[in-house]
């Protein structure tokens, strides 16, 4: 699965912010670090050769950067398990082709000496306006809120990206839908553009659980790969006999819609309460509504959130129904 990478010595210069990185036959200058998490670092890079000379760029001509800048994710790999996870992320990312899903443009995995067994380099289009999470922190500090129109249009785009994933046979679940995985691009005089990213946790959605050991195994996997405030109840407390499907994403989608509206996730309030439990709040669907914009969001928008945040997964809608409903709300509030 790994690809070759040349210019190996330059990688170590690049790690300190200078030098060039070669991904296959393409050379990139590292400009600065723009993010990090776990064993991964994200850099802003600029291509140092014409994109038209590179075969991968021709395959993704719609994503050729006008100024040559891209986002490059560098993953430090210590174990075979980590290597397998990165290879799976590359495989799954390569399946998707949708304007609201972040495309993987190129990649390379190399063996290295030292503390790490391998390093992986993944190349993406760059979005410098940040994520919904980044924007929420700023808006929260300023006591600002998205308009109903922007809430619906951002959410509609997320739904379209997720619908593409759920349309596969078998469907793929993203498994980590949250504001931190939604890139926002602001356009003057237009609604923000939303792009769902990070497919490191994406897997075929449907699982048959038929024993306690299988249930515990799923819970352990979810604890590692699915962010706690946005994790569906069945991934916290899985029955010994259960059919898990892509509606785990619908729960996360409902949580994210709430976060778009109020700049906070819906269940983390429990962490600030004496004796409070995030898990219990989620499993019981104990939703609380904070103060919002003035005038407030329409009640139909709150009911939309509640519809997706049903603790029993079989009571939640599928993504096609969610899209139909958001289109009705858009027709009503954007006309």
Secondary structure as a PSIPRED ss2 file (coil, helix, strand):
# PSIPRED VFORMAT (PSIPRED V4.0)

   1 X C   1.000  0.000  0.000
   2 X C   1.000  0.000  0.000
   3 X C   1.000  0.000  0.000
   4 X C   1.000  0.000  0.000
   5 X E   0.000  0.000  1.000
   6 X C   1.000  0.000  0.000
   7 X C   1.000  0.000  0.000
   8 X H   0.000  1.000  0.000
   9 X H   0.000  1.000  0.000
  10 X H   0.000  1.000  0.000
  11 X H   0.000  1.000  0.000
  12 X H   0.000  1.000  0.000
  13 X H   0.000  1.000  0.000
  14 X H   0.000  1.000  0.000
  15 X C   1.000  0.000  0.000
  16 X C   1.000  0.000  0.000
  17 X C   1.000  0.000  0.000
  18 X C   1.000  0.000  0.000
  19 X C   1.000  0.000  0.000
  20 X E   0.000  0.000  1.000
  21 X E   0.000  0.000  1.000
  22 X E   0.000  0.000  1.000
  23 X E   0.000  0.000  1.000
  24 X E   0.000  0.000  1.000
  25 X C   1.000  0.000  0.000
  26 X E   0.000  0.000  1.000
  27 X E   0.000  0.000  1.000
  28 X E   0.000  0.000  1.000
  29 X E   0.000  0.000  1.000
  30 X E   0.000  0.000  1.000
  31 X E   0.000  0.000  1.000
  32 X E   0.000  0.000  1.000
  33 X E   0.000  0.000  1.000
  34 X E   0.000  0.000  1.000
  35 X E   0.000  0.000  1.000
  36 X E   0.000  0.000  1.000
  37 X E   0.000  0.000  1.000
  38 X C   1.000  0.000  0.000
  39 X C   1.000  0.000  0.000
  40 X E   0.000  0.000  1.000
  41 X E   0.000  0.000  1.000
  42 X E   0.000  0.000  1.000
  43 X E   0.000  0.000  1.000
  44 X E   0.000  0.000  1.000
  45 X E   0.000  0.000  1.000
  46 X E   0.000  0.000  1.000
  47 X E   0.000  0.000  1.000
  48 X C   1.000  0.000  0.000
  49 X C   1.000  0.000  0.000
  50 X C   1.000  0.000  0.000
  51 X H   0.000  1.000  0.000
  52 X H   0.000  1.000  0.000
  53 X H   0.000  1.000  0.000
  54 X C   1.000  0.000  0.000
  55 X H   0.000  1.000  0.000
  56 X H   0.000  1.000  0.000
  57 X H   0.000  1.000  0.000
  58 X H   0.000  1.000  0.000
  59 X H   0.000  1.000  0.000
  60 X C   1.000  0.000  0.000
  61 X H   0.000  1.000  0.000
  62 X H   0.000  1.000  0.000
  63 X H   0.000  1.000  0.000
  64 X C   1.000  0.000  0.000
  65 X C   1.000  0.000  0.000
  66 X C   1.000  0.000  0.000
  67 X C   1.000  0.000  0.000
  68 X C   1.000  0.000  0.000
  69 X E   0.000  0.000  1.000
  70 X E   0.000  0.000  1.000
  71 X E   0.000  0.000  1.000
  72 X E   0.000  0.000  1.000
  73 X E   0.000  0.000  1.000
  74 X E   0.000  0.000  1.000
  75 X E   0.000  0.000  1.000
  76 X E   0.000  0.000  1.000
  77 X E   0.000  0.000  1.000
  78 X C   1.000  0.000  0.000
  79 X C   1.000  0.000  0.000
  80 X H   0.000  1.000  0.000
  81 X H   0.000  1.000  0.000
  82 X H   0.000  1.000  0.000
  83 X H   0.000  1.000  0.000
  84 X H   0.000  1.000  0.000
  85 X H   0.000  1.000  0.000
  86 X H   0.000  1.000  0.000
  87 X H   0.000  1.000  0.000
  88 X H   0.000  1.000  0.000
  89 X H   0.000  1.000  0.000
  90 X H   0.000  1.000  0.000
  91 X H   0.000  1.000  0.000
  92 X H   0.000  1.000  0.000
  93 X H   0.000  1.000  0.000
  94 X C   1.000  0.000  0.000
  95 X C   1.000  0.000  0.000
  96 X C   1.000  0.000  0.000
  97 X C   1.000  0.000  0.000
  98 X C   1.000  0.000  0.000
  99 X C   1.000  0.000  0.000
 100 X C   1.000  0.000  0.000
 101 X E   0.000  0.000  1.000
 102 X C   1.000  0.000  0.000
 103 X C   1.000  0.000  0.000
 104 X E   0.000  0.000  1.000
 105 X E   0.000  0.000  1.000
 106 X E   0.000  0.000  1.000
 107 X E   0.000  0.000  1.000
 108 X E   0.000  0.000  1.000
 109 X E   0.000  0.000  1.000
 110 X E   0.000  0.000  1.000
 111 X E   0.000  0.000  1.000
 112 X C   1.000  0.000  0.000
 113 X C   1.000  0.000  0.000
 114 X C   1.000  0.000  0.000
 115 X C   1.000  0.000  0.000
 116 X C   1.000  0.000  0.000
 117 X C   1.000  0.000  0.000
 118 X E   0.000  0.000  1.000
 119 X E   0.000  0.000  1.000
 120 X E   0.000  0.000  1.000
 121 X E   0.000  0.000  1.000
 122 X E   0.000  0.000  1.000
 123 X E   0.000  0.000  1.000
 124 X E   0.000  0.000  1.000
 125 X C   1.000  0.000  0.000
 126 X C   1.000  0.000  0.000
 127 X C   1.000  0.000  0.000
 128 X C   1.000  0.000  0.000
 129 X C   1.000  0.000  0.000
 130 X C   1.000  0.000  0.000
 131 X E   0.000  0.000  1.000
 132 X H   0.000  1.000  0.000
 133 X H   0.000  1.000  0.000
 134 X H   0.000  1.000  0.000
 135 X H   0.000  1.000  0.000
 136 X H   0.000  1.000  0.000
 137 X H   0.000  1.000  0.000
 138 X H   0.000  1.000  0.000
 139 X H   0.000  1.000  0.000
 140 X H   0.000  1.000  0.000
 141 X H   0.000  1.000  0.000
 142 X H   0.000  1.000  0.000
 143 X C   1.000  0.000  0.000
 144 X C   1.000  0.000  0.000
 145 X C   1.000  0.000  0.000
 146 X C   1.000  0.000  0.000
 147 X C   1.000  0.000  0.000
 148 X H   0.000  1.000  0.000
 149 X H   0.000  1.000  0.000
 150 X H   0.000  1.000  0.000
 151 X H   0.000  1.000  0.000
 152 X H   0.000  1.000  0.000
 153 X H   0.000  1.000  0.000
 154 X H   0.000  1.000  0.000
 155 X H   0.000  1.000  0.000
 156 X H   0.000  1.000  0.000
 157 X H   0.000  1.000  0.000
 158 X H   0.000  1.000  0.000
 159 X H   0.000  1.000  0.000
 160 X H   0.000  1.000  0.000
 161 X H   0.000  1.000  0.000
 162 X H   0.000  1.000  0.000
 163 X H   0.000  1.000  0.000
 164 X H   0.000  1.000  0.000
 165 X H   0.000  1.000  0.000
 166 X H   0.000  1.000  0.000
 167 X C   1.000  0.000  0.000
 168 X C   1.000  0.000  0.000
 169 X C   1.000  0.000  0.000
 170 X C   1.000  0.000  0.000
 171 X C   1.000  0.000  0.000
 172 X E   0.000  0.000  1.000
 173 X E   0.000  0.000  1.000
 174 X C   1.000  0.000  0.000
 175 X C   1.000  0.000  0.000
 176 X C   1.000  0.000  0.000
 177 X C   1.000  0.000  0.000
 178 X C   1.000  0.000  0.000
 179 X H   0.000  1.000  0.000
 180 X H   0.000  1.000  0.000
 181 X H   0.000  1.000  0.000
 182 X E   0.000  0.000  1.000
 183 X E   0.000  0.000  1.000
 184 X E   0.000  0.000  1.000
 185 X E   0.000  0.000  1.000
 186 X E   0.000  0.000  1.000
 187 X E   0.000  0.000  1.000
 188 X C   1.000  0.000  0.000
 189 X C   1.000  0.000  0.000
 190 X E   0.000  0.000  1.000
 191 X E   0.000  0.000  1.000
 192 X E   0.000  0.000  1.000
 193 X E   0.000  0.000  1.000
 194 X E   0.000  0.000  1.000
 195 X E   0.000  0.000  1.000
 196 X E   0.000  0.000  1.000
 197 X C   1.000  0.000  0.000
 198 X C   1.000  0.000  0.000
 199 X C   1.000  0.000  0.000
 200 X C   1.000  0.000  0.000
 201 X C   1.000  0.000  0.000
 202 X C   1.000  0.000  0.000
 203 X E   0.000  0.000  1.000
 204 X E   0.000  0.000  1.000
 205 X C   1.000  0.000  0.000
 206 X C   1.000  0.000  0.000
 207 X E   0.000  0.000  1.000
 208 X E   0.000  0.000  1.000
 209 X E   0.000  0.000  1.000
 210 X C   1.000  0.000  0.000
 211 X C   1.000  0.000  0.000
 212 X H   0.000  1.000  0.000
 213 X H   0.000  1.000  0.000
 214 X H   0.000  1.000  0.000
 215 X H   0.000  1.000  0.000
 216 X H   0.000  1.000  0.000
 217 X H   0.000  1.000  0.000
 218 X H   0.000  1.000  0.000
 219 X H   0.000  1.000  0.000
 220 X H   0.000  1.000  0.000
 221 X H   0.000  1.000  0.000
 222 X H   0.000  1.000  0.000
 223 X H   0.000  1.000  0.000
 224 X H   0.000  1.000  0.000
 225 X H   0.000  1.000  0.000
 226 X C   1.000  0.000  0.000
 227 X C   1.000  0.000  0.000
 228 X H   0.000  1.000  0.000
 229 X H   0.000  1.000  0.000
 230 X H   0.000  1.000  0.000
 231 X C   1.000  0.000  0.000
 232 X C   1.000  0.000  0.000
 233 X H   0.000  1.000  0.000
 234 X H   0.000  1.000  0.000
 235 X H   0.000  1.000  0.000
 236 X H   0.000  1.000  0.000
 237 X C   1.000  0.000  0.000
 238 X C   1.000  0.000  0.000
 239 X C   1.000  0.000  0.000
 240 X C   1.000  0.000  0.000
 241 X C   1.000  0.000  0.000
 242 X E   0.000  0.000  1.000
 243 X E   0.000  0.000  1.000
 244 X E   0.000  0.000  1.000
 245 X C   1.000  0.000  0.000
 246 X C   1.000  0.000  0.000
 247 X H   0.000  1.000  0.000
 248 X H   0.000  1.000  0.000
 249 X H   0.000  1.000  0.000
 250 X H   0.000  1.000  0.000
 251 X H   0.000  1.000  0.000
 252 X H   0.000  1.000  0.000
 253 X H   0.000  1.000  0.000
 254 X H   0.000  1.000  0.000
 255 X H   0.000  1.000  0.000
 256 X H   0.000  1.000  0.000
 257 X H   0.000  1.000  0.000
 258 X H   0.000  1.000  0.000
 259 X H   0.000  1.000  0.000
 260 X H   0.000  1.000  0.000
 261 X H   0.000  1.000  0.000
 262 X H   0.000  1.000  0.000
 263 X C   1.000  0.000  0.000
 264 X C   1.000  0.000  0.000
 265 X C   1.000  0.000  0.000
 266 X C   1.000  0.000  0.000
 267 X C   1.000  0.000  0.000
 268 X H   0.000  1.000  0.000
 269 X H   0.000  1.000  0.000
 270 X H   0.000  1.000  0.000
 271 X H   0.000  1.000  0.000
 272 X H   0.000  1.000  0.000
 273 X C   1.000  0.000  0.000
 274 X C   1.000  0.000  0.000
 275 X C   1.000  0.000  0.000
 276 X C   1.000  0.000  0.000
 277 X C   1.000  0.000  0.000
 278 X H   0.000  1.000  0.000
 279 X H   0.000  1.000  0.000
 280 X H   0.000  1.000  0.000
 281 X H   0.000  1.000  0.000
 282 X H   0.000  1.000  0.000
 283 X H   0.000  1.000  0.000
 284 X C   1.000  0.000  0.000
 285 X C   1.000  0.000  0.000
 286 X C   1.000  0.000  0.000
 287 X C   1.000  0.000  0.000
 288 X C   1.000  0.000  0.000
 289 X C   1.000  0.000  0.000
 290 X C   1.000  0.000  0.000
 291 X C   1.000  0.000  0.000
 292 X C   1.000  0.000  0.000
 293 X C   1.000  0.000  0.000
 294 X C   1.000  0.000  0.000
 295 X C   1.000  0.000  0.000
 296 X C   1.000  0.000  0.000
 297 X C   1.000  0.000  0.000
 298 X C   1.000  0.000  0.000
 299 X H   0.000  1.000  0.000
 300 X H   0.000  1.000  0.000
 301 X H   0.000  1.000  0.000
 302 X H   0.000  1.000  0.000
 303 X H   0.000  1.000  0.000
 304 X H   0.000  1.000  0.000
 305 X H   0.000  1.000  0.000
 306 X H   0.000  1.000  0.000
 307 X H   0.000  1.000  0.000
 308 X H   0.000  1.000  0.000
 309 X C   1.000  0.000  0.000
 310 X C   1.000  0.000  0.000
 311 X C   1.000  0.000  0.000
 312 X C   1.000  0.000  0.000
 313 X H   0.000  1.000  0.000
 314 X H   0.000  1.000  0.000
 315 X H   0.000  1.000  0.000
 316 X C   1.000  0.000  0.000
 317 X C   1.000  0.000  0.000
 318 X C   1.000  0.000  0.000
 319 X H   0.000  1.000  0.000
 320 X H   0.000  1.000  0.000
 321 X H   0.000  1.000  0.000
 322 X H   0.000  1.000  0.000
 323 X H   0.000  1.000  0.000
 324 X H   0.000  1.000  0.000
 325 X H   0.000  1.000  0.000
 326 X H   0.000  1.000  0.000
 327 X H   0.000  1.000  0.000
 328 X H   0.000  1.000  0.000
 329 X H   0.000  1.000  0.000
 330 X H   0.000  1.000  0.000
 331 X H   0.000  1.000  0.000
 332 X H   0.000  1.000  0.000
 333 X H   0.000  1.000  0.000
 334 X C   1.000  0.000  0.000
 335 X C   1.000  0.000  0.000
